Amino acid sequence: MKRFAWTLVCFSAVLTAGSTLTRAAGDVSGASTPAELVASYNSLADTILAGNRTEHNLVKAILSATYRHGEMALKAAKSSIKSGQGAKGDIEKLAAFVSQLGNEGDASVAGIRTRLLEGGHHHNAKGEQQGLFDEGYVIVTRAAKKALLDSAMRIGKLAMAPDAKALDTEWAAVTRQYNEIMK
Amino acid sequence: MTTGSGGHGGGLLSAVLALGALLTLSARCAGGAPAPPSMSPHPAPAPGAESGLRFVDVAEKTGITRVALSGRPEKDHVLDSSGTGVAWLDYDRDGHLDAYIVNAWKLSDGAVVEKGRNALYRNRGDGTFEDVTDRAGVAGEGRWGCGIAVADYDNDGWPDILLTNFGANVLYRNRGDGTFENVAAAAGIESPGWNTGAAFFDADGDGDLDLYIAAYIDCTMEEVLAAQRNLSWKGVDNVAFGPFGLKGAPDHFFLSDGKGHFTDATEQSGLTDLALGYGFSVRAADFDNDGDLDLYVANDSNANYLYRNEGQGRFTETGLWSGAAFDAHGAAQAGMGVTVGDYNGDALLDIFVTNFAEDFSTLYKGDGHGFFEDVSEATGVGPATFTSLSWGTVFADLDDDGDQDLVVANGHIYPQVDRHPEFGLTYAQRNLLLENSGDGRFVDATARAGAGFAPAALSRGLAAGDFDDDGDLDLLISHLDAPPSLLRNDSARGGWLTVDLDVPAGRGPLVGTLVTVKAGGRTLIRDVSSNDSYLSVNDPRPSFGLGAARVVDLVDVRWPDGSHASLKDVAIDRFVKIRKER
């Protein structure tokens, strides 16, 4: 749907440009870019910049939802530990959510990121050049990614020897990292 | 249990039978000479000592000469550069290791110039091979070949050949009379596309082999033919078209019905390629030691996948939180080839993944519970592999000193790099031999590994196998636009034992068998797979270097159905045959 809207904007811009150029052909005093085209481009710029903001907000929403799911998985894991039930599944789920915080989503999101990169879109082009962000990442810095992936692995290992206190400690570290990137 | 021919005084022999598995042992020594267990004929190289590694290319002399066609000389499309696999197999079960070479096409000016023919070379047993491709009917059906996997998919006791193609896959069923028939369409696994690595393995524990096939990018031959080099390389030259800017193609998982037909069960098995990663190599192995086979997929430019087998044919992707998806810095790399072995002798499986140039290939140390740690830097493999663009790779104890070395096949994908020597890269590159020091580190032994490792080449596929049955592993390597190399291993070496596993018709798969050898205070493991390395297949007979050990204390075989067969006090320097009786 978004792609369709984008195509419509571009198509309208081209149509406008065509008619403007036809009208301006005999106007010797018109040495400037046709105003209609500038207006169209401005409008397009608004759309592009809004797209970037939307992308930022969307990824934030992904991270926020993932964090909430992590909270629930932590609660379920602790409950399972307390009741003496097998907590392996809940702990591994928590590990998966934490790894998705580090990876800005699961493999499906990674697929979208790849598509955007294929199209030449780098949300944090400057940050990538500076080595602060992995290619295509919007919010999670390279350092935060590494820290979150490490946490995810430590949590995953706790599935073999469930320990509520250790889970709390790891989750606190995850939360600190999460709060930092969501500022 | 019966003791077969050989009678080389193999010492006390015993067998532990579990779950009804029986065992047949026969032994033969290299050259037929018996070796009493009380003395070693080897000069007892100390673990980690610099050994006399020597390899010589005997491909032409032995008759392996098929040129692997590889698209256009300028490698306009990434398909032109991706190369082909090689395999060791004993297709006629005569006890000698035969060789198979996959071939692609030659292109020029937007057209197909020549469709390459694959080649099957029968080992005559005298150190030479004869081309039996036509007689066997395995030329590849004129398709652009990529990879190969070998396994007895129909459980009739004969090894079958799966060829992954750019196009429809080919499944050559071994008729058992020296000929094959392509049954891919009837089996339901043609799956047209750019198919790459493939692994047969019993995913659901029902005793038959299922199949995972990775795919690279979504493109057509018309697009390949029309490709213009458009990727700016370091801002100084335009190089190949793709993979960047191209859509990944989904991998597929096929569940066998045990009657020769497969059904696409990718989604219901939890194996959906959600990221549409550029899949290259696949390897099934029991990474968490729970008795079933998990799956590792090396993706180019994307996170690698580790699918943990939950039993009953269900998988969970654990790569992101198990340490196996990224490098130590949390970065996705350009996975090409994968080999699985045990580099540090802890009897736990490790993974080695080859990557692009100017990035290191990655050694993941396994903890036996499905978690991994990137130890590339600490072990020395990182610095040693940083410059080269790496493809095929094998863990192999090349000097039989008791630890597994690493071989890495190299070659860049952009011929244009040679125009820019200022970057310190070359198109053709030397293959690497990383010798295991026995202390958890590898040293680059390429320069002292003999003439076989001297030339720079455009290597891709790589497979290890003891084609001359002398107890050391030789190396078969494919190159772009050139005949393969067969690097005969002439190294000084320690003692050895090779286990020849025999699974007759109807007794379940061989793939997934784990062999453990205890000797000289060490515990060594090897698993049997249908494929390894980059699109290639190793010798199916697990090979063990024993160093100075004079006797093998224990050989334990864990068959895929969980039953065991064991031997005690086995003499060294020989093949032992172990048959699965039920």
Interface residues (C-beta under 8 A of the other chain):
Chain A: E92 A95 A96 V98 S99 Q100 G102 N103 D106 A107 S108 A110 G111 T114 R115 L117 E118 D134 R142 K145 K146 L149 A152 M153 I155 G156 K157 M160
Chain B: F244 G245 L246 K247 G248 D273 L274 A275 L276 G277 S301 N302 A303 Y305 T316 E317 T318 L320 W321 S322 G323 F326 H329 G330 A331 A332 H369 F371
